[in-house]
């Protein structure tokens, strides 16, 4: 009887899926064409996405165009070492990946969390292996209310489930709503997020002594993740690494 009910439920679920796909067929989040599998990137978009692989800067994860010695650093990290330990991103943020990221971030694209979480798990495997705690970059409550979800928190929760790593979505908060970073210079971005984040005092014990992996969607100048890193280190984190879906070239 239990087996029969399970089979019936499977048939009904499959039927509902077929009906939904008939009315609202799954589409590629990159270009919008119809695809066979929900939350899948079509072959054309997939071939254009620039996944980041070695060789790369061992600190910030910037890809190199030529083979370099192991553990090499880029010129920027040599001249001005970041406050975080290591940063890794799954892809470059370019014309191929932009549509997927915008759909996920601004287009009610929570159904893409699993796809992007798989990209992050692959790109950030060494960082995830060392992490005690996953912390998403927070949204100000006004933006969270307008957007209805924090895309970084969704990614952190997906990674936590994949790797059995503790996720903390409450301790790091954004206490000041900042204007868009969009057209600002690097120094302007740093000023814009200065003092925007804090660790809640009554939750600092959850951060203290932990190796934190900070999760976000796009790494641009590094101003936001650096501001978060400083706050986490002041709260007693043993170290902070960064993991994002994409990085601006």
BALOBA-1460 file (C-alpha; in Angstrom, 3 decimals):
// residues 249
<rec num="1" residu="x" x="0.000" y="0.000" z="0.000"/>
<rec num="2" residu="x" x="2.837" y="2.402" z="0.887"/>
<rec num="3" residu="x" x="4.595" y="1.562" z="-2.367"/>
<rec num="4" residu="x" x="1.383" y="2.179" z="-4.323"/>
<rec num="5" residu="x" x="0.920" y="5.573" z="-2.684"/>
<rec num="6" residu="x" x="4.510" y="6.517" z="-3.434"/>
<rec num="7" residu="x" x="4.082" y="5.516" z="-7.068"/>
<rec num="8" residu="x" x="0.817" y="7.494" z="-7.297"/>
<rec num="9" residu="x" x="2.506" y="10.553" z="-5.781"/>
<rec num="10" residu="x" x="5.337" y="10.212" z="-8.288"/>
<rec num="11" residu="x" x="2.864" y="10.038" z="-11.187"/>
<rec num="12" residu="x" x="0.924" y="13.072" z="-9.903"/>
<rec num="13" residu="x" x="4.123" y="15.062" z="-9.412"/>
<rec num="14" residu="x" x="5.273" y="14.177" z="-12.906"/>
<rec num="15" residu="x" x="1.895" y="15.177" z="-14.303"/>
<rec num="16" residu="x" x="1.973" y="18.508" z="-12.511"/>
<rec num="17" residu="x" x="5.489" y="19.122" z="-13.806"/>
<rec num="18" residu="x" x="4.406" y="18.308" z="-17.362"/>
<rec num="19" residu="x" x="1.414" y="20.664" z="-17.106"/>
<rec num="20" residu="x" x="3.527" y="23.474" z="-15.690"/>
<rec num="21" residu="x" x="6.166" y="23.024" z="-18.395"/>
<rec num="22" residu="x" x="3.443" y="23.070" z="-21.047"/>
<rec num="23" residu="x" x="2.070" y="26.387" z="-19.762"/>
<rec num="24" residu="x" x="5.369" y="27.930" z="-18.649"/>
<rec num="25" residu="x" x="8.191" y="26.023" z="-20.367"/>
<rec num="26" residu="x" x="11.614" y="26.283" z="-18.708"/>
<rec num="27" residu="x" x="13.871" y="28.839" z="-20.310"/>
<rec num="28" residu="x" x="17.592" y="29.406" z="-20.322"/>
<rec num="29" residu="x" x="18.362" y="32.099" z="-17.724"/>
<rec num="30" residu="x" x="21.010" y="33.515" z="-20.040"/>
<rec num="31" residu="x" x="19.198" y="34.068" z="-23.331"/>
<rec num="32" residu="x" x="15.612" y="33.014" z="-22.633"/>
<rec num="33" residu="x" x="15.225" y="30.206" z="-25.178"/>
<rec num="34" residu="x" x="13.217" y="27.134" z="-24.147"/>
<rec num="35" residu="x" x="15.310" y="24.330" z="-22.612"/>
<rec num="36" residu="x" x="14.497" y="20.752" z="-21.674"/>
<rec num="37" residu="x" x="15.422" y="20.968" z="-17.992"/>
<rec num="38" residu="x" x="14.334" y="23.657" z="-15.502"/>
<rec num="39" residu="x" x="17.119" y="25.939" z="-14.242"/>
<rec num="40" residu="x" x="19.483" y="24.808" z="-17.006"/>
<rec num="41" residu="x" x="21.700" y="26.924" z="-19.241"/>
<rec num="42" residu="x" x="21.391" y="26.225" z="-22.955"/>
<rec num="43" residu="x" x="24.349" y="24.857" z="-24.893"/>
<rec num="44" residu="x" x="25.043" y="28.157" z="-26.622"/>
<rec num="45" residu="x" x="25.216" y="30.159" z="-23.391"/>
<rec num="46" residu="x" x="27.164" y="27.409" z="-21.640"/>
<rec num="47" residu="x" x="29.880" y="27.467" z="-24.311"/>
<rec num="48" residu="x" x="30.343" y="31.221" z="-23.845"/>
<rec num="49" residu="x" x="30.543" y="31.287" z="-20.032"/>
<rec num="50" residu="x" x="34.149" y="31.922" z="-18.970"/>
<rec num="51" residu="x" x="34.630" y="29.597" z="-16.001"/>
<rec num="52" residu="x" x="37.759" y="30.518" z="-14.053"/>
<rec num="53" residu="x" x="40.421" y="27.840" z="-13.727"/>
<rec num="54" residu="x" x="44.149" y="27.797" z="-12.977"/>
<rec num="55" residu="x" x="46.442" y="29.582" z="-13.450"/>
<rec num="56" residu="x" x="45.231" y="32.377" z="-11.166"/>
<rec num="57" residu="x" x="46.421" y="34.675" z="-8.414"/>
<rec num="58" residu="x" x="46.545" y="32.550" z="-5.284"/>
<rec num="59" residu="x" x="45.229" y="35.452" z="-3.217"/>
<rec num="60" residu="x" x="42.435" y="37.232" z="-5.096"/>
<rec num="61" residu="x" x="41.742" y="34.573" z="-7.730"/>
<rec num="62" residu="x" x="42.302" y="36.819" z="-10.747"/>
<rec num="63" residu="x" x="42.928" y="34.498" z="-13.736"/>
<rec num="64" residu="x" x="46.282" y="34.747" z="-15.492"/>
<rec num="65" residu="x" x="46.563" y="34.526" z="-19.271"/>
<rec num="66" residu="x" x="49.780" y="32.517" z="-19.086"/>
<rec num="67" residu="x" x="51.299" y="29.759" z="-16.965"/>
<rec num="68" residu="x" x="52.947" y="31.008" z="-13.779"/>
<rec num="69" residu="x" x="54.798" y="29.506" z="-10.841"/>
<rec num="70" residu="x" x="52.694" y="27.856" z="-8.167"/>
<rec num="71" residu="x" x="51.240" y="30.245" z="-5.569"/>
<rec num="72" residu="x" x="51.987" y="33.329" z="-7.680"/>
<rec num="73" residu="x" x="50.307" y="36.624" z="-6.812"/>
<rec num="74" residu="x" x="49.050" y="39.308" z="-9.159"/>
<rec num="75" residu="x" x="50.622" y="42.760" z="-9.156"/>
<rec num="76" residu="x" x="47.758" y="44.333" z="-7.249"/>
<rec num="77" residu="x" x="47.929" y="41.790" z="-4.400"/>
<rec num="78" residu="x" x="51.708" y="42.186" z="-4.212"/>
<rec num="79" residu="x" x="51.412" y="45.970" z="-4.010"/>
<rec num="80" residu="x" x="48.385" y="46.068" z="-1.690"/>
<rec num="81" residu="x" x="47.520" y="42.722" z="-0.038"/>
<rec num="82" residu="x" x="43.763" y="42.365" z="0.587"/>
<rec num="83" residu="x" x="42.416" y="42.141" z="4.122"/>
<rec num="84" residu="x" x="40.855" y="38.760" z="3.312"/>
<rec num="85" residu="x" x="42.851" y="35.568" z="2.901"/>
<rec num="86" residu="x" x="41.739" y="34.173" z="-0.470"/>
<rec num="87" residu="x" x="39.008" y="34.969" z="-2.985"/>
<rec num="88" residu="x" x="37.626" y="32.638" z="-5.622"/>
<rec num="89" residu="x" x="34.909" y="33.075" z="-8.241"/>
<rec num="90" residu="x" x="33.271" y="30.562" z="-10.541"/>
<rec num="91" residu="x" x="33.116" y="32.747" z="-13.677"/>
<rec num="92" residu="x" x="34.035" y="36.076" z="-15.152"/>
<rec num="93" residu="x" x="31.252" y="38.655" z="-15.075"/>
<rec num="94" residu="x" x="30.770" y="39.361" z="-18.766"/>
<rec num="95" residu="x" x="28.098" y="39.321" z="-21.457"/>
<rec num="96" residu="x" x="27.735" y="35.540" z="-21.170"/>
<rec num="97" residu="x" x="27.200" y="35.341" z="-17.400"/>
<rec num="98" residu="x" x="25.480" y="38.685" z="-16.819"/>
<rec num="99" residu="x" x="22.015" y="37.506" z="-17.877"/>
<rec num="100" residu="x" x="22.129" y="34.521" z="-15.538"/>
<rec num="101" residu="x" x="23.269" y="36.655" z="-12.602"/>
<rec num="102" residu="x" x="20.689" y="39.376" z="-13.201"/>
<rec num="103" residu="x" x="17.904" y="36.808" z="-13.515"/>
<rec num="104" residu="x" x="19.004" y="35.236" z="-10.229"/>
<rec num="105" residu="x" x="19.424" y="38.529" z="-8.398"/>
<rec num="106" residu="x" x="16.589" y="40.703" z="-9.689"/>
<rec num="107" residu="x" x="14.257" y="38.405" z="-11.627"/>
<rec num="108" residu="x" x="12.743" y="36.174" z="-8.921"/>
<rec num="109" residu="x" x="15.389" y="33.628" z="-9.883"/>
<rec num="110" residu="x" x="15.615" y="31.610" z="-6.672"/>
<rec num="111" residu="x" x="15.083" y="28.466" z="-8.760"/>
<rec num="112" residu="x" x="18.635" y="29.039" z="-10.071"/>
<rec num="113" residu="x" x="20.179" y="28.629" z="-6.609"/>
<rec num="114" residu="x" x="20.991" y="24.952" z="-7.134"/>
<rec num="115" residu="x" x="22.663" y="25.574" z="-10.491"/>
<rec num="116" residu="x" x="24.786" y="28.433" z="-9.186"/>
<rec num="117" residu="x" x="25.482" y="26.612" z="-5.927"/>
<rec num="118" residu="x" x="27.017" y="23.774" z="-7.941"/>
<rec num="119" residu="x" x="29.268" y="26.282" z="-9.732"/>
<rec num="120" residu="x" x="30.350" y="27.729" z="-6.389"/>
<rec num="121" residu="x" x="30.980" y="24.322" z="-4.825"/>
<rec num="122" residu="x" x="33.336" y="23.432" z="-7.671"/>
<rec num="123" residu="x" x="35.171" y="26.773" z="-7.790"/>
<rec num="124" residu="x" x="35.479" y="27.107" z="-4.023"/>
<rec num="125" residu="x" x="36.242" y="23.511" z="-3.033"/>
<rec num="126" residu="x" x="39.562" y="24.303" z="-1.258"/>
<rec num="127" residu="x" x="38.005" y="27.258" z="0.591"/>
<rec num="128" residu="x" x="34.952" y="25.233" z="1.599"/>
<rec num="129" residu="x" x="37.194" y="22.475" z="2.932"/>
<rec num="130" residu="x" x="38.852" y="24.970" z="5.296"/>
<rec num="131" residu="x" x="35.710" y="26.855" z="6.340"/>
<rec num="132" residu="x" x="34.084" y="26.540" z="9.763"/>
<rec num="133" residu="x" x="31.255" y="28.921" z="8.978"/>
<rec num="134" residu="x" x="29.515" y="30.278" z="5.855"/>
<rec num="135" residu="x" x="28.343" y="33.891" z="6.099"/>
<rec num="136" residu="x" x="26.462" y="35.719" z="3.302"/>
<rec num="137" residu="x" x="26.973" y="39.391" z="2.553"/>
<rec num="138" residu="x" x="23.817" y="40.927" z="4.056"/>
<rec num="139" residu="x" x="21.265" y="43.231" z="2.467"/>
<rec num="140" residu="x" x="19.874" y="46.263" z="4.254"/>
<rec num="141" residu="x" x="16.373" y="45.454" z="5.514"/>
<rec num="142" residu="x" x="14.789" y="47.920" z="3.082"/>
<rec num="143" residu="x" x="16.378" y="46.186" z="0.080"/>
<rec num="144" residu="x" x="15.525" y="42.777" z="1.503"/>
<rec num="145" residu="x" x="11.890" y="43.871" z="1.838"/>
<rec num="146" residu="x" x="11.814" y="45.119" z="-1.768"/>
<rec num="147" residu="x" x="13.654" y="42.127" z="-3.270"/>
<rec num="148" residu="x" x="12.054" y="39.537" z="-0.924"/>
<rec num="149" residu="x" x="15.204" y="37.441" z="-0.638"/>
<rec num="150" residu="x" x="18.943" y="37.819" z="-0.210"/>
<rec num="151" residu="x" x="20.625" y="36.016" z="-3.088"/>
<rec num="152" residu="x" x="23.872" y="35.644" z="-1.116"/>
<rec num="153" residu="x" x="22.017" y="33.971" z="1.755"/>
<rec num="154" residu="x" x="20.326" y="31.561" z="-0.661"/>
<rec num="155" residu="x" x="23.738" y="30.578" z="-2.055"/>
<rec num="156" residu="x" x="25.256" y="30.170" z="1.421"/>
<rec num="157" residu="x" x="22.396" y="27.919" z="2.537"/>
<rec num="158" residu="x" x="22.756" y="25.799" z="-0.604"/>
<rec num="159" residu="x" x="26.506" y="25.439" z="-0.023"/>
<rec num="160" residu="x" x="25.948" y="24.604" z="3.629"/>
<rec num="161" residu="x" x="23.611" y="21.769" z="2.667"/>
<rec num="162" residu="x" x="26.058" y="20.468" z="0.059"/>
<rec num="163" residu="x" x="29.079" y="20.478" z="2.361"/>
<rec num="164" residu="x" x="27.498" y="20.043" z="5.806"/>
<rec num="165" residu="x" x="29.006" y="23.368" z="6.884"/>
<rec num="166" residu="x" x="27.329" y="25.654" z="9.419"/>
<rec num="167" residu="x" x="25.646" y="28.733" z="7.911"/>
<rec num="168" residu="x" x="25.096" y="31.974" z="9.830"/>
<rec num="169" residu="x" x="22.738" y="34.433" z="8.130"/>
<rec num="170" residu="x" x="22.083" y="36.615" z="11.197"/>
<rec num="171" residu="x" x="25.353" y="37.691" z="12.837"/>
<rec num="172" residu="x" x="26.664" y="39.974" z="10.066"/>
<rec num="173" residu="x" x="24.233" y="42.801" z="9.351"/>
<rec num="174" residu="x" x="24.092" y="45.867" z="7.130"/>
<rec num="175" residu="x" x="23.264" y="48.768" z="9.424"/>
<rec num="176" residu="x" x="23.315" y="51.501" z="6.797"/>
<rec num="177" residu="x" x="21.639" y="51.491" z="3.401"/>
<rec num="178" residu="x" x="24.271" y="52.421" z="0.846"/>
<rec num="179" residu="x" x="23.645" y="53.929" z="-2.593"/>
<rec num="180" residu="x" x="24.435" y="51.736" z="-5.588"/>
<rec num="181" residu="x" x="28.115" y="51.016" z="-6.180"/>
<rec num="182" residu="x" x="27.454" y="50.986" z="-9.941"/>
<rec num="183" residu="x" x="29.418" y="53.904" z="-11.419"/>
<rec num="184" residu="x" x="31.705" y="54.680" z="-8.478"/>
<rec num="185" residu="x" x="35.477" y="54.536" z="-8.566"/>
<rec num="186" residu="x" x="37.329" y="52.055" z="-6.390"/>
<rec num="187" residu="x" x="37.993" y="54.672" z="-3.694"/>
<rec num="188" residu="x" x="34.389" y="55.849" z="-3.983"/>
<rec num="189" residu="x" x="33.139" y="52.309" z="-3.426"/>
<rec num="190" residu="x" x="35.304" y="51.988" z="-0.321"/>
<rec num="191" residu="x" x="33.936" y="55.238" z="1.124"/>
<rec num="192" residu="x" x="30.396" y="54.205" z="0.243"/>
<rec num="193" residu="x" x="30.457" y="51.010" z="2.344"/>
<rec num="194" residu="x" x="32.569" y="52.343" z="5.223"/>
<rec num="195" residu="x" x="30.682" y="51.718" z="8.470"/>
<rec num="196" residu="x" x="27.839" y="49.943" z="6.659"/>
<rec num="197" residu="x" x="28.293" y="46.538" z="8.343"/>
<rec num="198" residu="x" x="28.523" y="45.193" z="11.870"/>
<rec num="199" residu="x" x="28.478" y="41.902" z="13.743"/>
<rec num="200" residu="x" x="25.674" y="41.868" z="16.305"/>
<rec num="201" residu="x" x="27.342" y="42.078" z="19.731"/>
<rec num="202" residu="x" x="25.295" y="39.246" z="21.217"/>
<rec num="203" residu="x" x="26.337" y="36.934" z="18.357"/>
<rec num="204" residu="x" x="30.045" y="37.707" z="18.224"/>
<rec num="205" residu="x" x="30.787" y="34.475" z="20.098"/>
<rec num="206" residu="x" x="29.547" y="32.567" z="17.029"/>
<rec num="207" residu="x" x="32.199" y="34.282" z="14.883"/>
<rec num="208" residu="x" x="35.107" y="34.233" z="17.320"/>
<rec num="209" residu="x" x="37.833" y="31.757" z="16.390"/>
<rec num="210" residu="x" x="36.054" y="30.586" z="13.221"/>
<rec num="211" residu="x" x="37.428" y="30.439" z="9.694"/>
<rec num="212" residu="x" x="34.677" y="32.292" z="7.848"/>
<rec num="213" residu="x" x="33.828" y="31.913" z="4.165"/>
<rec num="214" residu="x" x="31.997" y="35.051" z="3.029"/>
<rec num="215" residu="x" x="29.561" y="34.376" z="0.171"/>
<rec num="216" residu="x" x="28.281" y="36.900" z="-2.400"/>
<rec num="217" residu="x" x="27.155" y="36.992" z="-6.022"/>
<rec num="218" residu="x" x="29.652" y="39.299" z="-7.792"/>
<rec num="219" residu="x" x="33.131" y="40.533" z="-6.843"/>
<rec num="220" residu="x" x="33.816" y="43.932" z="-8.404"/>
<rec num="221" residu="x" x="36.365" y="46.180" z="-6.698"/>
<rec num="222" residu="x" x="36.340" y="44.146" z="-3.499"/>
<rec num="223" residu="x" x="35.163" y="47.132" z="-1.409"/>
<rec num="224" residu="x" x="32.062" y="45.403" z="-0.019"/>
<rec num="225" residu="x" x="33.719" y="42.099" z="0.882"/>
<rec num="226" residu="x" x="36.705" y="43.961" z="2.354"/>
<rec num="227" residu="x" x="34.407" y="46.028" z="4.582"/>
<rec num="228" residu="x" x="32.661" y="42.837" z="5.726"/>
<rec num="229" residu="x" x="36.010" y="41.127" z="6.300"/>
<rec num="230" residu="x" x="37.274" y="43.903" z="8.560"/>
<rec num="231" residu="x" x="34.127" y="43.686" z="10.680"/>
<rec num="232" residu="x" x="34.376" y="39.891" z="10.940"/>
<rec num="233" residu="x" x="38.064" y="40.044" z="11.899"/>
<rec num="234" residu="x" x="37.329" y="42.662" z="14.574"/>
<rec num="235" residu="x" x="34.681" y="40.290" z="15.934"/>
<rec num="236" residu="x" x="37.380" y="37.646" z="16.356"/>
<rec num="237" residu="x" x="37.204" y="35.544" z="13.182"/>
<rec num="238" residu="x" x="40.358" y="33.468" z="12.729"/>
<rec num="239" residu="x" x="40.374" y="34.298" z="9.009"/>
<rec num="240" residu="x" x="38.044" y="35.267" z="6.171"/>
<rec num="241" residu="x" x="37.955" y="33.935" z="2.611"/>
<rec num="242" residu="x" x="35.643" y="35.092" z="-0.188"/>
<rec num="243" residu="x" x="33.538" y="33.062" z="-2.633"/>
<rec num="244" residu="x" x="31.400" y="34.590" z="-5.389"/>
<rec num="245" residu="x" x="29.681" y="33.361" z="-8.517"/>
<rec num="246" residu="x" x="31.390" y="35.907" z="-10.757"/>
<rec num="247" residu="x" x="34.095" y="38.541" z="-10.724"/>
<rec num="248" residu="x" x="34.504" y="41.585" z="-12.912"/>
<rec num="249" residu="x" x="37.565" y="41.131" z="-15.163"/>
